[in-house]
Amino acid sequence: MFTQRFVKLPIKLYDVDHKELTGAEITKDTYQCINPFEISAYRPSDENEGICTHVTFKNGEHMLIYLHISDFEKTLNDHMKISI
């Protein structure tokens, strides 16, 4: 199956337009499905007291995954056991 290659990870979306208009920050908890083979690097995030992992992809994009780095690694490793 095509979708088995993707891993679902928790992220937050920020409404930048609303922040610029009102000054109030709105976030939405959601997820993103990513291809783990597109990850080029990851590290503990400096933001949010280390509860996030900063992920960089081969295409240069990056995002914050709302998992502690040890939970992020476990999630990827568990996913790879199932996918292979």
PyMOL Python script that loads the backbone (N, CA, C, O; Angstrom):
from pymol import cmd

cmd.read_pdbstr("""\
ATOM      1  N   MET A   1       0.820  -1.187   0.000  1.00  0.00           N
ATOM      2  CA  MET A   1       0.000   0.000   0.000  1.00  0.00           C
ATOM      3  C   MET A   1       0.869   1.259   0.000  1.00  0.00           C
ATOM      4  O   MET A   1       1.909   1.319   0.656  1.00  0.00           O
ATOM      5  N   PHE A   2       0.422   2.240  -0.739  1.00  0.00           N
ATOM      6  CA  PHE A   2       1.185   3.468  -0.892  1.00  0.00           C
ATOM      7  C   PHE A   2       1.337   4.234   0.420  1.00  0.00           C
ATOM      8  O   PHE A   2       2.425   4.725   0.722  1.00  0.00           O
ATOM      9  N   THR A   3       0.279   4.340   1.194  1.00  0.00           N
ATOM     10  CA  THR A   3       0.302   5.191   2.393  1.00  0.00           C
ATOM     11  C   THR A   3       1.094   4.589   3.547  1.00  0.00           C
ATOM     12  O   THR A   3       1.378   5.294   4.515  1.00  0.00           O
ATOM     13  N   GLN A   4       1.453   3.334   3.481  1.00  0.00           N
ATOM     14  CA  GLN A   4       2.211   2.712   4.572  1.00  0.00           C
ATOM     15  C   GLN A   4       3.595   3.304   4.736  1.00  0.00           C
ATOM     16  O   GLN A   4       4.205   3.162   5.796  1.00  0.00           O
ATOM     17  N   ARG A   5       4.099   3.959   3.717  1.00  0.00           N
ATOM     18  CA  ARG A   5       5.437   4.538   3.816  1.00  0.00           C
ATOM     19  C   ARG A   5       5.457   5.793   4.689  1.00  0.00           C
ATOM     20  O   ARG A   5       6.519   6.204   5.157  1.00  0.00           O
ATOM     21  N   PHE A   6       4.289   6.405   4.912  1.00  0.00           N
ATOM     22  CA  PHE A   6       4.208   7.645   5.683  1.00  0.00           C
ATOM     23  C   PHE A   6       4.010   7.374   7.168  1.00  0.00           C
ATOM     24  O   PHE A   6       3.364   6.401   7.558  1.00  0.00           O
ATOM     25  N   VAL A   7       4.573   8.247   7.980  1.00  0.00           N
ATOM     26  CA  VAL A   7       4.388   8.164   9.423  1.00  0.00           C
ATOM     27  C   VAL A   7       3.631   9.421   9.861  1.00  0.00           C
ATOM     28  O   VAL A   7       3.954  10.526   9.425  1.00  0.00           O
ATOM     29  N   LYS A   8       2.626   9.251  10.722  1.00  0.00           N
ATOM     30  CA  LYS A   8       1.801  10.353  11.193  1.00  0.00           C
ATOM     31  C   LYS A   8       2.433  10.943  12.455  1.00  0.00           C
ATOM     32  O   LYS A   8       2.669  10.234  13.433  1.00  0.00           O
ATOM     33  N   LEU A   9       2.703  12.252  12.416  1.00  0.00           N
ATOM     34  CA  LEU A   9       3.381  12.925  13.526  1.00  0.00           C
ATOM     35  C   LEU A   9       2.612  14.178  13.939  1.00  0.00           C
ATOM     36  O   LEU A   9       2.056  14.870  13.086  1.00  0.00           O
ATOM     37  N   PRO A  10       2.574  14.478  15.245  1.00  0.00           N
ATOM     38  CA  PRO A  10       1.828  15.642  15.732  1.00  0.00           C
ATOM     39  C   PRO A  10       2.557  16.957  15.458  1.00  0.00           C
ATOM     40  O   PRO A  10       3.761  17.077  15.688  1.00  0.00           O
ATOM     41  N   ILE A  11       1.802  17.944  14.959  1.00  0.00           N
ATOM     42  CA  ILE A  11       2.328  19.281  14.714  1.00  0.00           C
ATOM     43  C   ILE A  11       1.304  20.305  15.197  1.00  0.00           C
ATOM     44  O   ILE A  11       0.194  19.943  15.588  1.00  0.00           O
ATOM     45  N   LYS A  12       1.681  21.582  15.168  1.00  0.00           N
ATOM     46  CA  LYS A  12       0.763  22.677  15.446  1.00  0.00           C
ATOM     47  C   LYS A  12       0.786  23.621  14.255  1.00  0.00           C
ATOM     48  O   LYS A  12       1.843  23.913  13.696  1.00  0.00           O
ATOM     49  N   LEU A  13      -0.394  24.094  13.878  1.00  0.00           N
ATOM     50  CA  LEU A  13      -0.499  25.100  12.831  1.00  0.00           C
ATOM     51  C   LEU A  13      -0.747  26.445  13.491  1.00  0.00           C
ATOM     52  O   LEU A  13      -1.558  26.552  14.410  1.00  0.00           O
ATOM     53  N   TYR A  14      -0.055  27.459  13.027  1.00  0.00           N
ATOM     54  CA  TYR A  14      -0.205  28.811  13.545  1.00  0.00           C
ATOM     55  C   TYR A  14      -0.904  29.675  12.507  1.00  0.00           C
ATOM     56  O   TYR A  14      -0.528  29.662  11.335  1.00  0.00           O
ATOM     57  N   ASP A  15      -1.906  30.417  12.922  1.00  0.00           N
ATOM     58  CA  ASP A  15      -2.623  31.321  12.033  1.00  0.00           C
ATOM     59  C   ASP A  15      -1.901  32.669  12.027  1.00  0.00           C
ATOM     60  O   ASP A  15      -2.192  33.549  12.838  1.00  0.00           O
ATOM     61  N   VAL A  16      -0.964  32.811  11.105  1.00  0.00           N
ATOM     62  CA  VAL A  16      -0.129  34.011  11.026  1.00  0.00           C
ATOM     63  C   VAL A  16      -0.969  35.232  10.659  1.00  0.00           C
ATOM     64  O   VAL A  16      -0.757  36.314  11.207  1.00  0.00           O
ATOM     65  N   ASP A  17      -1.919  35.070   9.739  1.00  0.00           N
ATOM     66  CA  ASP A  17      -2.758  36.198   9.330  1.00  0.00           C
ATOM     67  C   ASP A  17      -3.549  36.758  10.509  1.00  0.00           C
ATOM     68  O   ASP A  17      -3.639  37.974  10.681  1.00  0.00           O
ATOM     69  N   HIS A  18      -4.120  35.867  11.320  1.00  0.00           N
ATOM     70  CA  HIS A  18      -4.884  36.309  12.489  1.00  0.00           C
ATOM     71  C   HIS A  18      -3.991  37.049  13.481  1.00  0.00           C
ATOM     72  O   HIS A  18      -4.395  38.058  14.061  1.00  0.00           O
ATOM     73  N   LYS A  19      -2.793  36.546  13.669  1.00  0.00           N
ATOM     74  CA  LYS A  19      -1.841  37.185  14.587  1.00  0.00           C
ATOM     75  C   LYS A  19      -1.496  38.588  14.101  1.00  0.00           C
ATOM     76  O   LYS A  19      -1.436  39.525  14.898  1.00  0.00           O
ATOM     77  N   GLU A  20      -1.270  38.735  12.794  1.00  0.00           N
ATOM     78  CA  GLU A  20      -0.931  40.051  12.255  1.00  0.00           C
ATOM     79  C   GLU A  20      -2.092  41.035  12.372  1.00  0.00           C
ATOM     80  O   GLU A  20      -1.883  42.225  12.607  1.00  0.00           O
ATOM     81  N   LEU A  21      -3.318  40.534  12.207  1.00  0.00           N
ATOM     82  CA  LEU A  21      -4.486  41.409  12.265  1.00  0.00           C
ATOM     83  C   LEU A  21      -4.895  41.775  13.688  1.00  0.00           C
ATOM     84  O   LEU A  21      -5.249  42.922  13.962  1.00  0.00           O
ATOM     85  N   THR A  22      -4.847  40.796  14.593  1.00  0.00           N
ATOM     86  CA  THR A  22      -5.391  41.006  15.938  1.00  0.00           C
ATOM     87  C   THR A  22      -4.340  41.026  17.033  1.00  0.00           C
ATOM     88  O   THR A  22      -4.583  41.556  18.117  1.00  0.00           O
ATOM     89  N   GLY A  23      -3.191  40.460  16.766  1.00  0.00           N
ATOM     90  CA  GLY A  23      -2.175  40.343  17.801  1.00  0.00           C
ATOM     91  C   GLY A  23      -2.346  39.085  18.638  1.00  0.00           C
ATOM     92  O   GLY A  23      -1.468  38.734  19.426  1.00  0.00           O
ATOM     93  N   ALA A  24      -3.478  38.407  18.467  1.00  0.00           N
ATOM     94  CA  ALA A  24      -3.734  37.179  19.229  1.00  0.00           C
ATOM     95  C   ALA A  24      -3.224  35.974  18.444  1.00  0.00           C
ATOM     96  O   ALA A  24      -3.412  35.873  17.232  1.00  0.00           O
ATOM     97  N   GLU A  25      -2.582  35.073  19.160  1.00  0.00           N
ATOM     98  CA  GLU A  25      -2.026  33.882  18.525  1.00  0.00           C
ATOM     99  C   GLU A  25      -3.029  32.739  18.599  1.00  0.00           C
ATOM    100  O   GLU A  25      -3.543  32.420  19.671  1.00  0.00           O
ATOM    101  N   ILE A  26      -3.300  32.133  17.463  1.00  0.00           N
ATOM    102  CA  ILE A  26      -4.194  30.980  17.403  1.00  0.00           C
ATOM    103  C   ILE A  26      -3.406  29.801  16.864  1.00  0.00           C
ATOM    104  O   ILE A  26      -2.751  29.893  15.825  1.00  0.00           O
ATOM    105  N   THR A  27      -3.479  28.692  17.586  1.00  0.00           N
ATOM    106  CA  THR A  27      -2.818  27.474  17.125  1.00  0.00           C
ATOM    107  C   THR A  27      -3.852  26.366  17.024  1.00  0.00           C
ATOM    108  O   THR A  27      -4.879  26.388  17.703  1.00  0.00           O
ATOM    109  N   LYS A  28      -3.566  25.406  16.175  1.00  0.00           N
ATOM    110  CA  LYS A  28      -4.433  24.256  16.006  1.00  0.00           C
ATOM    111  C   LYS A  28      -3.575  22.999  16.078  1.00  0.00           C
ATOM    112  O   LYS A  28      -2.608  22.855  15.331  1.00  0.00           O
ATOM    113  N   ASP A  29      -3.932  22.099  16.974  1.00  0.00           N
ATOM    114  CA  ASP A  29      -3.240  20.813  17.052  1.00  0.00           C
ATOM    115  C   ASP A  29      -3.725  19.933  15.908  1.00  0.00           C
ATOM    116  O   ASP A  29      -4.927  19.754  15.712  1.00  0.00           O
ATOM    117  N   THR A  30      -2.787  19.393  15.166  1.00  0.00           N
ATOM    118  CA  THR A  30      -3.125  18.520  14.052  1.00  0.00           C
ATOM    119  C   THR A  30      -1.966  17.550  13.842  1.00  0.00           C
ATOM    120  O   THR A  30      -1.154  17.355  14.747  1.00  0.00           O
ATOM    121  N   TYR A  31      -1.882  16.956  12.693  1.00  0.00           N
ATOM    122  CA  TYR A  31      -0.788  16.032  12.389  1.00  0.00           C
ATOM    123  C   TYR A  31      -0.357  16.216  10.950  1.00  0.00           C
ATOM    124  O   TYR A  31      -1.074  16.809  10.143  1.00  0.00           O
ATOM    125  N   GLN A  32       0.806  15.707  10.640  1.00  0.00           N
ATOM    126  CA  GLN A  32       1.300  15.670   9.274  1.00  0.00           C
ATOM    127  C   GLN A  32       1.848  14.280   9.029  1.00  0.00           C
ATOM    128  O   GLN A  32       2.550  13.720   9.872  1.00  0.00           O
ATOM    129  N   CYS A  33       1.526  13.726   7.876  1.00  0.00           N
ATOM    130  CA  CYS A  33       2.071  12.435   7.478  1.00  0.00           C
ATOM    131  C   CYS A  33       3.292  12.712   6.608  1.00  0.00           C
ATOM    132  O   CYS A  33       3.204  13.398   5.590  1.00  0.00           O
ATOM    133  N   ILE A  34       4.423  12.169   7.024  1.00  0.00           N
ATOM    134  CA  ILE A  34       5.666  12.427   6.293  1.00  0.00           C
ATOM    135  C   ILE A  34       6.308  11.109   5.862  1.00  0.00           C
ATOM    136  O   ILE A  34       6.086  10.056   6.459  1.00  0.00           O
ATOM    137  N   ASN A  35       7.105  11.210   4.810  1.00  0.00           N
ATOM    138  CA  ASN A  35       7.898  10.080   4.346  1.00  0.00           C
ATOM    139  C   ASN A  35       9.209  10.108   5.133  1.00  0.00           C
ATOM    140  O   ASN A  35      10.013  11.018   4.934  1.00  0.00           O
ATOM    141  N   PRO A  36       9.448   9.143   6.017  1.00  0.00           N
ATOM    142  CA  PRO A  36      10.654   9.185   6.843  1.00  0.00           C
ATOM    143  C   PRO A  36      11.948   9.120   6.043  1.00  0.00           C
ATOM    144  O   PRO A  36      13.001   9.512   6.545  1.00  0.00           O
ATOM    145  N   PHE A  37      11.886   8.633   4.807  1.00  0.00           N
ATOM    146  CA  PHE A  37      13.088   8.568   3.980  1.00  0.00           C
ATOM    147  C   PHE A  37      13.485   9.935   3.431  1.00  0.00           C
ATOM    148  O   PHE A  37      14.558  10.079   2.845  1.00  0.00           O
ATOM    149  N   GLU A  38      12.628  10.940   3.616  1.00  0.00           N
ATOM    150  CA  GLU A  38      12.930  12.303   3.168  1.00  0.00           C
ATOM    151  C   GLU A  38      13.601  13.131   4.264  1.00  0.00           C
ATOM    152  O   GLU A  38      13.988  14.273   4.015  1.00  0.00           O
ATOM    153  N   ILE A  39      13.746  12.584   5.463  1.00  0.00           N
ATOM    154  CA  ILE A  39      14.390  13.301   6.565  1.00  0.00           C
ATOM    155  C   ILE A  39      15.899  13.302   6.337  1.00  0.00           C
ATOM    156  O   ILE A  39      16.504  12.258   6.089  1.00  0.00           O
ATOM    157  N   SER A  40      16.498  14.491   6.425  1.00  0.00           N
ATOM    158  CA  SER A  40      17.955  14.564   6.290  1.00  0.00           C
ATOM    159  C   SER A  40      18.631  14.779   7.633  1.00  0.00           C
ATOM    160  O   SER A  40      19.786  14.396   7.813  1.00  0.00           O
ATOM    161  N   ALA A  41      17.917  15.395   8.588  1.00  0.00           N
ATOM    162  CA  ALA A  41      18.501  15.630   9.916  1.00  0.00           C
ATOM    163  C   ALA A  41      17.384  15.927  10.911  1.00  0.00           C
ATOM    164  O   ALA A  41      16.292  16.347  10.530  1.00  0.00           O
ATOM    165  N   TYR A  42      17.671  15.703  12.186  1.00  0.00           N
ATOM    166  CA  TYR A  42      16.752  16.094  13.253  1.00  0.00           C
ATOM    167  C   TYR A  42      17.557  16.360  14.504  1.00  0.00           C
ATOM    168  O   TYR A  42      18.662  15.846  14.677  1.00  0.00           O
ATOM    169  N   ARG A  43      16.974  17.187  15.386  1.00  0.00           N
ATOM    170  CA  ARG A  43      17.660  17.535  16.636  1.00  0.00           C
ATOM    171  C   ARG A  43      16.621  17.977  17.656  1.00  0.00           C
ATOM    172  O   ARG A  43      15.487  18.290  17.294  1.00  0.00           O
ATOM    173  N   PRO A  44      17.000  18.005  18.929  1.00  0.00           N
ATOM    174  CA  PRO A  44      16.084  18.561  19.919  1.00  0.00           C
ATOM    175  C   PRO A  44      15.843  20.034  19.606  1.00  0.00           C
ATOM    176  O   PRO A  44      16.765  20.753  19.221  1.00  0.00           O
ATOM    177  N   SER A  45      14.633  20.466  19.770  1.00  0.00           N
ATOM    178  CA  SER A  45      14.307  21.859  19.484  1.00  0.00           C
ATOM    179  C   SER A  45      14.708  22.756  20.640  1.00  0.00           C
ATOM    180  O   SER A  45      14.639  22.356  21.802  1.00  0.00           O
ATOM    181  N   ASP A  46      15.127  23.969  20.314  1.00  0.00           N
ATOM    182  CA  ASP A  46      15.431  24.968  21.336  1.00  0.00           C
ATOM    183  C   ASP A  46      14.145  25.588  21.874  1.00  0.00           C
ATOM    184  O   ASP A  46      14.140  26.198  22.943  1.00  0.00           O
ATOM    185  N   GLU A  47      13.062  25.427  21.129  1.00  0.00           N
ATOM    186  CA  GLU A  47      11.778  26.015  21.500  1.00  0.00           C
ATOM    187  C   GLU A  47      10.973  25.063  22.382  1.00  0.00           C
ATOM    188  O   GLU A  47      11.233  23.860  22.417  1.00  0.00           O
ATOM    189  N   ASN A  48      10.016  25.605  23.075  1.00  0.00           N
ATOM    190  CA  ASN A  48       9.048  24.821  23.853  1.00  0.00           C
ATOM    191  C   ASN A  48       9.691  23.888  24.875  1.00  0.00           C
ATOM    192  O   ASN A  48       9.223  22.768  25.079  1.00  0.00           O
ATOM    193  N   GLU A  49      10.738  24.340  25.501  1.00  0.00           N
ATOM    194  CA  GLU A  49      11.386  23.621  26.605  1.00  0.00           C
ATOM    195  C   GLU A  49      11.796  22.193  26.238  1.00  0.00           C
ATOM    196  O   GLU A  49      11.740  21.291  27.074  1.00  0.00           O
ATOM    197  N   GLY A  50      12.204  21.997  24.992  1.00  0.00           N
ATOM    198  CA  GLY A  50      12.733  20.700  24.583  1.00  0.00           C
ATOM    199  C   GLY A  50      11.699  19.617  24.353  1.00  0.00           C
ATOM    200  O   GLY A  50      12.059  18.449  24.203  1.00  0.00           O
ATOM    201  N   ILE A  51      10.410  19.978  24.321  1.00  0.00           N
ATOM    202  CA  ILE A  51       9.405  18.938  24.102  1.00  0.00           C
ATOM    203  C   ILE A  51       9.165  18.660  22.624  1.00  0.00           C
ATOM    204  O   ILE A  51       8.355  17.801  22.275  1.00  0.00           O
ATOM    205  N   CYS A  52       9.859  19.377  21.764  1.00  0.00           N
ATOM    206  CA  CYS A  52       9.691  19.212  20.312  1.00  0.00           C
ATOM    207  C   CYS A  52      10.992  18.731  19.683  1.00  0.00           C
ATOM    208  O   CYS A  52      12.073  18.835  20.262  1.00  0.00           O
ATOM    209  N   THR A  53      10.841  18.203  18.478  1.00  0.00           N
ATOM    210  CA  THR A  53      11.986  17.802  17.679  1.00  0.00           C
ATOM    211  C   THR A  53      11.976  18.624  16.400  1.00  0.00           C
ATOM    212  O   THR A  53      10.956  18.699  15.715  1.00  0.00           O
ATOM    213  N   HIS A  54      13.099  19.234  16.080  1.00  0.00           N
ATOM    214  CA  HIS A  54      13.247  20.023  14.857  1.00  0.00           C
ATOM    215  C   HIS A  54      13.721  19.075  13.767  1.00  0.00           C
ATOM    216  O   HIS A  54      14.777  18.455  13.890  1.00  0.00           O
ATOM    217  N   VAL A  55      12.933  18.962  12.693  1.00  0.00           N
ATOM    218  CA  VAL A  55      13.233  18.033  11.601  1.00  0.00           C
ATOM    219  C   VAL A  55      13.522  18.823  10.327  1.00  0.00           C
ATOM    220  O   VAL A  55      12.779  19.736   9.967  1.00  0.00           O
ATOM    221  N   THR A  56      14.605  18.461   9.654  1.00  0.00           N
ATOM    222  CA  THR A  56      14.957  19.059   8.358  1.00  0.00           C
ATOM    223  C   THR A  56      14.853  17.969   7.297  1.00  0.00           C
ATOM    224  O   THR A  56      15.294  16.837   7.496  1.00  0.00           O
ATOM    225  N   PHE A  57      14.260  18.340   6.167  1.00  0.00           N
ATOM    226  CA  PHE A  57      14.055  17.400   5.076  1.00  0.00           C
ATOM    227  C   PHE A  57      15.075  17.627   3.965  1.00  0.00           C
ATOM    228  O   PHE A  57      15.721  18.673   3.910  1.00  0.00           O
ATOM    229  N   LYS A  58      15.212  16.659   3.096  1.00  0.00           N
ATOM    230  CA  LYS A  58      16.178  16.723   2.005  1.00  0.00           C
ATOM    231  C   LYS A  58      15.946  17.916   1.086  1.00  0.00           C
ATOM    232  O   LYS A  58      16.891  18.419   0.479  1.00  0.00           O
ATOM    233  N   ASN A  59      14.703  18.377   0.976  1.00  0.00           N
ATOM    234  CA  ASN A  59      14.397  19.517   0.106  1.00  0.00           C
ATOM    235  C   ASN A  59      14.649  20.861   0.785  1.00  0.00           C
ATOM    236  O   ASN A  59      14.397  21.911   0.195  1.00  0.00           O
ATOM    237  N   GLY A  60      15.149  20.832   2.034  1.00  0.00           N
ATOM    238  CA  GLY A  60      15.471  22.052   2.759  1.00  0.00           C
ATOM    239  C   GLY A  60      14.373  22.546   3.673  1.00  0.00           C
ATOM    240  O   GLY A  60      14.621  23.408   4.515  1.00  0.00           O
ATOM    241  N   GLU A  61      13.160  22.023   3.532  1.00  0.00           N
ATOM    242  CA  GLU A  61      12.074  22.414   4.426  1.00  0.00           C
ATOM    243  C   GLU A  61      12.358  21.881   5.826  1.00  0.00           C
ATOM    244  O   GLU A  61      13.123  20.933   6.000  1.00  0.00           O
ATOM    245  N   HIS A  62      11.733  22.500   6.812  1.00  0.00           N
ATOM    246  CA  HIS A  62      11.886  22.019   8.177  1.00  0.00           C
ATOM    247  C   HIS A  62      10.574  22.237   8.925  1.00  0.00           C
ATOM    248  O   HIS A  62       9.743  23.050   8.520  1.00  0.00           O
ATOM    249  N   MET A  63      10.402  21.512  10.005  1.00  0.00           N
ATOM    250  CA  MET A  63       9.198  21.652  10.818  1.00  0.00           C
ATOM    251  C   MET A  63       9.481  21.184  12.233  1.00  0.00           C
ATOM    252  O   MET A  63      10.440  20.457  12.491  1.00  0.00           O
ATOM    253  N   LEU A  64       8.617  21.622  13.145  1.00  0.00           N
ATOM    254  CA  LEU A  64       8.666  21.163  14.526  1.00  0.00           C
ATOM    255  C   LEU A  64       7.662  20.034  14.687  1.00  0.00           C
ATOM    256  O   LEU A  64       6.486  20.177  14.352  1.00  0.00           O
ATOM    257  N   ILE A  65       8.133  18.927  15.196  1.00  0.00           N
ATOM    258  CA  ILE A  65       7.272  17.802  15.522  1.00  0.00           C
ATOM    259  C   ILE A  65       7.059  17.845  17.038  1.00  0.00           C
ATOM    260  O   ILE A  65       8.026  17.927  17.795  1.00  0.00           O
ATOM    261  N   TYR A  66       5.826  17.792  17.477  1.00  0.00           N
ATOM    262  CA  TYR A  66       5.525  17.927  18.897  1.00  0.00           C
ATOM    263  C   TYR A  66       5.660  16.601  19.632  1.00  0.00           C
ATOM    264  O   TYR A  66       4.704  16.066  20.194  1.00  0.00           O
ATOM    265  N   LEU A  67       6.884  16.098  19.604  1.00  0.00           N
ATOM    266  CA  LEU A  67       7.300  14.915  20.355  1.00  0.00           C
ATOM    267  C   LEU A  67       8.696  15.181  20.901  1.00  0.00           C
ATOM    268  O   LEU A  67       9.527  15.784  20.223  1.00  0.00           O
ATOM    269  N   HIS A  68       8.954  14.734  22.121  1.00  0.00           N
ATOM    270  CA  HIS A  68      10.319  14.767  22.657  1.00  0.00           C
ATOM    271  C   HIS A  68      11.177  13.919  21.719  1.00  0.00           C
ATOM    272  O   HIS A  68      10.677  12.966  21.122  1.00  0.00           O
ATOM    273  N   ILE A  69      12.436  14.247  21.586  1.00  0.00           N
ATOM    274  CA  ILE A  69      13.292  13.557  20.610  1.00  0.00           C
ATOM    275  C   ILE A  69      13.323  12.042  20.826  1.00  0.00           C
ATOM    276  O   ILE A  69      13.379  11.291  19.852  1.00  0.00           O
ATOM    277  N   SER A  70      13.289  11.582  22.058  1.00  0.00           N
ATOM    278  CA  SER A  70      13.295  10.127  22.295  1.00  0.00           C
ATOM    279  C   SER A  70      11.991   9.496  21.807  1.00  0.00           C
ATOM    280  O   SER A  70      12.007   8.386  21.275  1.00  0.00           O
ATOM    281  N   ASP A  71      10.864  10.187  21.980  1.00  0.00           N
ATOM    282  CA  ASP A  71       9.579   9.686  21.473  1.00  0.00           C
ATOM    283  C   ASP A  71       9.535   9.733  19.943  1.00  0.00           C
ATOM    284  O   ASP A  71       8.965   8.847  19.305  1.00  0.00           O
ATOM    285  N   PHE A  72      10.141  10.771  19.362  1.00  0.00           N
ATOM    286  CA  PHE A  72      10.232  10.879  17.903  1.00  0.00           C
ATOM    287  C   PHE A  72      11.025   9.700  17.338  1.00  0.00           C
ATOM    288  O   PHE A  72      10.598   9.068  16.372  1.00  0.00           O
ATOM    289  N   GLU A  73      12.173   9.406  17.937  1.00  0.00           N
ATOM    290  CA  GLU A  73      13.005   8.287  17.476  1.00  0.00           C
ATOM    291  C   GLU A  73      12.260   6.962  17.620  1.00  0.00           C
ATOM    292  O   GLU A  73      12.318   6.117  16.727  1.00  0.00           O
ATOM    293  N   LYS A  74      11.571   6.778  18.728  1.00  0.00           N
ATOM    294  CA  LYS A  74      10.813   5.542  18.942  1.00  0.00           C
ATOM    295  C   LYS A  74       9.706   5.408  17.896  1.00  0.00           C
ATOM    296  O   LYS A  74       9.501   4.329  17.341  1.00  0.00           O
ATOM    297  N   THR A  75       8.998   6.499  17.631  1.00  0.00           N
ATOM    298  CA  THR A  75       7.925   6.477  16.639  1.00  0.00           C
ATOM    299  C   THR A  75       8.472   6.101  15.266  1.00  0.00           C
ATOM    300  O   THR A  75       7.884   5.271  14.573  1.00  0.00           O
ATOM    301  N   LEU A  76       9.597   6.704  14.865  1.00  0.00           N
ATOM    302  CA  LEU A  76      10.198   6.365  13.567  1.00  0.00           C
ATOM    303  C   LEU A  76      10.654   4.912  13.519  1.00  0.00           C
ATOM    304  O   LEU A  76      10.402   4.209  12.540  1.00  0.00           O
ATOM    305  N   ASN A  77      11.319   4.468  14.569  1.00  0.00           N
ATOM    306  CA  ASN A  77      11.811   3.088  14.590  1.00  0.00           C
ATOM    307  C   ASN A  77      10.669   2.083  14.562  1.00  0.00           C
ATOM    308  O   ASN A  77      10.748   1.074  13.860  1.00  0.00           O
ATOM    309  N   ASP A  78       9.603   2.350  15.324  1.00  0.00           N
ATOM    310  CA  ASP A  78       8.437   1.455  15.323  1.00  0.00           C
ATOM    311  C   ASP A  78       7.776   1.445  13.947  1.00  0.00           C
ATOM    312  O   ASP A  78       7.345   0.396  13.468  1.00  0.00           O
ATOM    313  N   HIS A  79       7.700   2.603  13.322  1.00  0.00           N
ATOM    314  CA  HIS A  79       7.098   2.697  11.990  1.00  0.00           C
ATOM    315  C   HIS A  79       7.922   1.891  10.983  1.00  0.00           C
ATOM    316  O   HIS A  79       7.356   1.207  10.131  1.00  0.00           O
ATOM    317  N   MET A  80       9.218   1.963  11.070  1.00  0.00           N
ATOM    318  CA  MET A  80      10.071   1.270  10.113  1.00  0.00           C
ATOM    319  C   MET A  80       9.964  -0.251  10.281  1.00  0.00           C
ATOM    320  O   MET A  80      10.096  -0.990   9.306  1.00  0.00           O
ATOM    321  N   LYS A  81       9.730  -0.713  11.490  1.00  0.00           N
ATOM    322  CA  LYS A  81       9.555  -2.154  11.719  1.00  0.00           C
ATOM    323  C   LYS A  81       8.315  -2.665  10.980  1.00  0.00           C
ATOM    324  O   LYS A  81       8.305  -3.776  10.451  1.00  0.00           O
ATOM    325  N   ILE A  82       7.276  -1.833  10.957  1.00  0.00           N
ATOM    326  CA  ILE A  82       6.014  -2.212  10.311  1.00  0.00           C
ATOM    327  C   ILE A  82       6.127  -2.073   8.802  1.00  0.00           C
ATOM    328  O   ILE A  82       5.598  -2.901   8.060  1.00  0.00           O
ATOM    329  N   SER A  83       6.814  -1.031   8.340  1.00  0.00           N
ATOM    330  CA  SER A  83       6.862  -0.737   6.907  1.00  0.00           C
ATOM    331  C   SER A  83       7.728  -1.672   6.101  1.00  0.00           C
ATOM    332  O   SER A  83       7.486  -1.889   4.914  1.00  0.00           O
ATOM    333  N   ILE A  84       8.730  -2.222   6.738  1.00  0.00           N
ATOM    334  CA  ILE A  84       9.694  -3.047   5.990  1.00  0.00           C
ATOM    335  C   ILE A  84       9.238  -4.475   5.899  1.00  0.00           C
ATOM    336  O   ILE A  84       9.927  -5.305   5.306  1.00  0.00           O
TER     337      ILE A  84
END
""", "prot")
cmd.dss("prot")
cmd.show_as("cartoon", "prot")
cmd.util.cbc("prot")
cmd.orient("prot")
